[in-house]
Amino acid sequence: MPGTVSILGAGAMGSALATPFRTAGWNVHLWGTWLDDHLLDACRAGRPHPRTGVVLADGTRLFASDQLDDALDGADLAVVAVASVGVREVVRRALAGISRTRALLLTSKGFAPDEHGRVRLLPDAMRDLAAEHGISLPPIVAVGGPCKADEVAASRWTAAVFGCTDLGTALDTVKAVATDAYRAEVTADEAGVEICAAMKNVYAITLGIADGLGERRKEPHHDLKAASFAQAVRELVVLTRLVGGDPQTATGLAGVGDLEVTGLSGRNKIFGVRIGRGEPAGNALDAMTAAEQTVEGVPAARLARTLVDQHDRAVWSRLPLFTAILDVLDSCEDPAARIADAVLPTV
Ligand SMILES: NC(=O)c1ccc[n+]([C@@H]2O[C@H](COP(=O)([O-])OP(=O)(O)OC[C@H]3O[C@@H](n4cnc5c(N)ncnc54)[C@H](O)[C@@H]3O)[C@@H](O)[C@H]2O)c1
């Protein structure tokens, strides 16, 4: 199907996706938000993208924040690749253009609170927003799985998962985007892909805490990290079921796969490392925010607390690690001990 794809958000992931799309023969329009001017400047100058360290795919057309309509002109596909906090505003501005596309890919990972305090998965929030404006969106394809932006940008092998309730659209999109390096499997489990994408950022914080503890004590805590990983997977299964998803989504690329890559590197893991080294969670978060490093797992954890309460408070007894992370974020005295208490078998 190659035609024109408009990627909204010129951060790490938005710019990275230009690589597979260009390789697969697409015209790529990359639109930067009002926060992305410096990123577009670097790309225009032919320098590596500041967030990925990789030069933007050749032939990608760049659009500044005041050129949104031009960026969406004639688009067959749109991709929303902004941080979760910006999804509603960017989608609101882009509604008319997006509504004319065949499918809307979503790489953002997180949740969206509505004005009544309810917490929604991002695709549901986007459809609600469109409906409020009398617009219907094309099928939404939730993009999950272990995909690091710098590796996607550099054409390293990557297995994604595309989740769309319209399986035909997911299949068509996968075929049209696949390259030798970037491939995706499909599932109809949009909700499962979304909850895993958002929650693995939360659980990756605990994997970082074990690594940071190892640095502080100068001895590895790999056993704690592995126990946390296994418990995180169990809880991803519980949460996936909670939103009506398929447990296999949690044990596949979207859950286990993405948790593995997020626990190896990335901002959520680094935030955990800082806590494990002994820095209070609030201080670590402030320092990272000041350095423009959004730790999406923190707002995701707080919003997911409400999401769980909305669905079924009875499942809290099966979420000891998630409960422990919330305690850590609320500044508990000994974060590593709190995590250990949650993941080690009870005596
Ligand atoms: N980096 C990765 O490897 C990776 C992989 C898979 C998915 N993702 C997801 O993709 C999304 C973007 O991540 P990224 O790594 O490109 O982040 P980034 O920080 O490099 O870029 C963030 C993007 O979101 C926009 N943005 C941030 N705050 C905003 C706001 N308040 N209003 C409007 N726009 C705002 C920025 O302008 C920028 O375009 C995130 O949800 C992330 O979880 C990232």
The ligand as an SDF file (V2000), in Angstrom:
LIG
                    3D

 44 48  0  0  0  0  0  0  0  0999 V2000
   12.0220    5.8070   22.9040 N   0  0  0  0  0  0  0  0  0  0  0  0
   11.6370    4.5680   22.6930 C   0  0  0  0  0  0  0  0  0  0  0  0
   12.4610    3.6440   22.5190 O   0  0  0  0  0  0  0  0  0  0  0  0
   10.1680    4.2380   22.6310 C   0  0  0  0  0  0  0  0  0  0  0  0
    9.8180    2.9770   22.2200 C   0  0  0  0  0  0  0  0  0  0  0  0
    8.4790    2.6410   22.1140 C   0  0  0  0  0  0  0  0  0  0  0  0
    7.5230    3.5820   22.4660 C   0  0  0  0  0  0  0  0  0  0  0  0
    7.8890    4.7880   22.9040 N   0  0  0  0  0  0  0  0  0  0  0  0
    6.8190    5.7150   23.2760 C   0  0  0  0  0  0  0  0  0  0  0  0
    6.7000    6.7250   22.2990 O   0  0  0  0  0  0  0  0  0  0  0  0
    6.2650    7.9400   22.9260 C   0  0  0  0  0  0  0  0  0  0  0  0
    7.2700    9.0200   22.5840 C   0  0  0  0  0  0  0  0  0  0  0  0
    8.4980    8.6450   23.1920 O   0  0  0  0  0  0  0  0  0  0  0  0
    9.8910    9.1820   22.7210 P   0  0  0  0  0  0  0  0  0  0  0  0
   10.9120    8.2380   23.1990 O   0  0  0  0  0  0  0  0  0  0  0  0
    9.8450    9.5630   21.2870 O   0  0  0  0  0  0  0  0  0  0  0  0
   10.0050   10.4940   23.6340 O   0  0  0  0  0  0  0  0  0  0  0  0
   10.7550   11.8710   23.3470 P   0  0  0  0  0  0  0  0  0  0  0  0
   10.8850   12.5150   24.6800 O   0  0  0  0  0  0  0  0  0  0  0  0
   11.9690   11.6840   22.5340 O   0  0  0  0  0  0  0  0  0  0  0  0
    9.6900   12.6780   22.4790 O   0  0  0  0  0  0  0  0  0  0  0  0
    8.4700   13.0390   23.0650 C   0  0  0  0  0  0  0  0  0  0  0  0
    7.5290   13.5760   22.0200 C   0  0  0  0  0  0  0  0  0  0  0  0
    6.3050   13.9280   22.6890 O   0  0  0  0  0  0  0  0  0  0  0  0
    6.0760   15.3240   22.5360 C   0  0  0  0  0  0  0  0  0  0  0  0
    5.5460   15.8470   23.7970 N   0  0  0  0  0  0  0  0  0  0  0  0
    6.1050   15.7240   25.0320 C   0  0  0  0  0  0  0  0  0  0  0  0
    5.3550   16.3710   25.9390 N   0  0  0  0  0  0  0  0  0  0  0  0
    4.3120   16.9100   25.2560 C   0  0  0  0  0  0  0  0  0  0  0  0
    3.1990   17.7060   25.6350 C   0  0  0  0  0  0  0  0  0  0  0  0
    2.9780   18.0640   26.9100 N   0  0  0  0  0  0  0  0  0  0  0  0
    2.3340   18.0810   24.6680 N   0  0  0  0  0  0  0  0  0  0  0  0
    2.5280   17.7050   23.3800 C   0  0  0  0  0  0  0  0  0  0  0  0
    3.5630   16.9590   22.9590 N   0  0  0  0  0  0  0  0  0  0  0  0
    4.4420   16.5740   23.8930 C   0  0  0  0  0  0  0  0  0  0  0  0
    7.4230   15.9460   22.2050 C   0  0  0  0  0  0  0  0  0  0  0  0
    7.2540   17.1500   21.5260 O   0  0  0  0  0  0  0  0  0  0  0  0
    8.0440   14.8450   21.3440 C   0  0  0  0  0  0  0  0  0  0  0  0
    7.5470   14.9140   20.0330 O   0  0  0  0  0  0  0  0  0  0  0  0
    6.2310    7.6680   24.4270 C   0  0  0  0  0  0  0  0  0  0  0  0
    4.9150    7.4420   24.8570 O   0  0  0  0  0  0  0  0  0  0  0  0
    7.0870    6.4220   24.5860 C   0  0  0  0  0  0  0  0  0  0  0  0
    6.7110    5.6150   25.6780 O   0  0  0  0  0  0  0  0  0  0  0  0
    9.1900    5.1650   22.9700 C   0  0  0  0  0  0  0  0  0  0  0  0
  1  2  1  0
  2  3  2  0
  2  4  1  0
  4  5  1  0
  4 44  2  0
  5  6  2  0
  6  7  1  0
  7  8  2  0
  8  9  1  0
  8 44  1  0
  9 10  1  0
  9 42  1  0
 10 11  1  0
 11 12  1  0
 11 40  1  0
 12 13  1  0
 13 14  1  0
 14 15  2  0
 14 16  1  0
 14 17  1  0
 17 18  1  0
 18 19  2  0
 18 20  1  0
 18 21  1  0
 21 22  1  0
 22 23  1  0
 23 24  1  0
 23 38  1  0
 24 25  1  0
 25 26  1  0
 25 36  1  0
 26 27  1  0
 26 35  1  0
 27 28  2  0
 28 29  1  0
 29 30  1  0
 29 35  2  0
 30 31  1  0
 30 32  2  0
 32 33  1  0
 33 34  2  0
 34 35  1  0
 36 37  1  0
 36 38  1  0
 38 39  1  0
 40 41  1  0
 40 42  1  0
 42 43  1  0
M  CHG  2   8   1  16  -1
M  END
$$$$
